[in-house]
Every structure is written in C-alpha cells, then in structure tokens.
Amino acid sequence: MTIPADFVPLRLRKNEERRLRAGHLWVYSNEVDIAATPLRDLSPGQPVVIEASNGKALGTGYVNPHVLLCARLVSRDPEQPFGPALVEQRLRTALSLRERLYSQPFYRLVYGEGDGLPGLIVDRYGDLCVAQLTTAGMDRQREAVLAALRSVLNPAAVLWRNDSPMRELEGLAREVVVAAGSVPETVTVAEDGLCFQVAPLSGQKTGWFYDQRDNRARLDRYVAGRRVLDVFSYVGAWGVRAAARGAREVLCVDASAPALAQVMVNATLNGVGERVQTRQGDAFEVLKALREARERFDVVIVDPPAFIKRRKDMREGSLAYRRLNEMAMQVLARDGLLVSCSCSQLLPRAALAELLLQGARHLDRNLVLLEQGRQGPDHPVHPALPETDYLKTLFARVLPS
C-alpha cells in the first residue's frame, strides 16, 4: 500500500488483526502496540494506516487516542485511501441503493458503517440534507462531506445536527450549524401517501425516524375500526398513520408539548384531526392513570428512546422495558395488539421478546408474536457489527389466559 503523506501508522499487537481480517472495522486501544506506535503521540481524528504486527498494511482509517474504540478501518483498498475522494465515492454508492428503494427523496442517505462511512449519518428531506458527524475522524472530513453532498446531490441546504452525546465522548463540541443554504423551521416528509411536518433544527435526532418506516407500514392491517394508543408518540408517525388507515380513535402520548402540537398539525394535514387526541406527560404516569381510569385500547404502541445506552444500564434498562410493556398490556382490550419497540442496540431481540413474555405471565395473559421487524434497508446492517442491527419491533397478540 502506498501511504499518503499525511497518514501515520497504527500498528496492532500480535494476532490482534484477526478480527479486522474477518471483516470487523473497529480497533480498541488494548489491541494497539503502543511501543511501536504510542497512542499518546496521535491526535483525535488523525488519518492512519492500520498495520498488522508484522507491519503489513490492513487498510486506512482514522484514530482517536482518547477513547476505548480508538480507531476505525474505512478502506482496505490501497488505491482508495480514506479521504475526500473515498467519501464521495461511498456517498454515490449509498445514493444508488436509496434510489432503487424509494421513489421519493425521503430516507436515510448514509448510515455510518453500514454505508462504509463510520461516524457519518445523513438524512434526506427532499432538497435538505441533515447530517451528523459523530466521530473526530469524520469531523475532520466535514468539508469533504459537504463537498461530496454538493457534488452528488446539490441540495438547497445542508444542516449539521452535531448535538449527539456521542460527540462529547469523542472530545467534540455539540452544535447545530447551518452548513449551506437556508434551513426552514419545518419540512414536509412524504411516507406512503401521507405527509408529516417535522422540525429539522429542533426536533429529535435529525427530525424524523426513517428507521421505523417499514414497521409503521406493518401496522396498517391491524388498526381499521380500532382504538389506538401511541406512547412516546413524538410528532405522530405511528398514531396519525393509524388514524389515516382507519382507526376510529387515536390517543398520542408524549412528554413534549411542542411534539404534541405537531401531532395535531400532522393529523390535520392528513385529514384525521377529529380522530386524534393528545395527552402530555411522562409515559409511565400516563399509563398508570389510564389503567386506573379503566381505559382500554385495541392497539397499544410503545416506541421509547433507548433505555440501555451502556452495558452498565442493562439491568435497570431491562426492568424499564418490562415495566413499560407490562403497563401497556394493562390498558389493552381482551384481544389486543401490542407493538413494542426498542432501539437499544445492546438489548438482543430475543431478550425483548422474553421481557414481553415475563410481563404477560405476571398479568396472567397469553402472548404470541405475530410479526417481528427491524430497521429499514436505508439503515443497512454490517454483518461483522451487530451494533448496527439495533432496532427491534415486535407485534404481539395479548389474550386472556
């Protein structure tokens, strides 16, 4: 491999290259031969050539010596080292997939390692691209990312939503910055014949959750004529869709007053404002109040934020998932449908199903799984990185025992 002038070597300890040769992309600090390449001499985001213990190059990427996951392999091709040209080439490859999948320009355009661009997320809202740079290495490439977006898409505007907590772990400041053009307060997302207004500057993450699109489509067959409860509703992606697909009544619950105001805007946009109501409050407290009022719903959707963000959260987070789903079952009608979601990448799919089963048995209910979903194909999974396969959505029928 011809080493670019601004790249430095990062040599691994003996036998530590095996995971990379098998397809993995991450290097941990305890795998680095710090006698040969002292991590302390490297700067966050610095481009590197990752080497086996014998000095043979494995590929190029970038390093951050201050974190446990200290390096990411981006390219194994000696003719295409990590840099602006590779960023543009990978972006074009990502776009070609989305253009095969979707007839309209509303999707996740880049999903980190799944698209060969670790540390980069890009969501597309028509002529607006909302991007997140979550690692020091990709943050160094922000001008290259912007240039690539202009070359490949020429969007009217680009927004950096660099306010993820992951940036703090990388030693980066959190910020929301307009990179190009003029970003409107709201944009309209088209999804399966419906339209939703979202706020790219102030909404959650990049403003919309494209990862659940296919799972929301699964909901359609279950809701006609039903009473639906949407917990952690955000701006109504599940609840408004349920009403548009024939639910007779929908209640959306969220802690955010602005999000619930947007629910009603979106309900009106789709002609179902009279069948959608909102209730602000903590999800657990609202579920408790609904149970005490003996309210019952035919379909309950719980799509919470990640309760398990680190391994040390596993015990408490698992208990929170069980408690949430058990409370959701308590407001289900006798033959009800529970749609239970988890975006905690550390929680296995089987573990979520087991937590639902435990809750059902505690309530003396029978539970069967009807469908199981994951994130859509605009969030491609890297087979060597189970962390990229994070989303679980279970459709469960809950019956009396």
Secondary structure, 3 states (H helix, E strand, C coil): CCCCCCCEEEEECCCCCHHHHCCCCEEEHHHECCCCCCHHHCCCCEEEEEECCCCCEEEEEEECCCCCEEEEEEECCCCCCCCHHHHHHHHHHHHHHHHHHCCCCEEEEEEHHHHCCCCEEEEEECCEEEEEECCHHHHCCHHHHHHHHHHHCCCCEEEEEECCCHHHHCCCCCEEEEEECCCCCCEEEEECCEEEEECCCCCCCCCCCHHHHHHHHHHHHHCCCCEEEEECCCCCHHHHHHHHCCCCEEEEEECCHHHHHHHHHHHHHCCCHHHEEEEECCHHHHHHHHHHCCCCEEEEEECCCCCCCCHHHHHHHHHHHHHHHHHHHHCEEEEEEEEEEECCCCCCHHHHHHHHHHHHHHCCEEEEEEEEECCCCCCCCCCCCHHHCCCEEEEEEEEEC
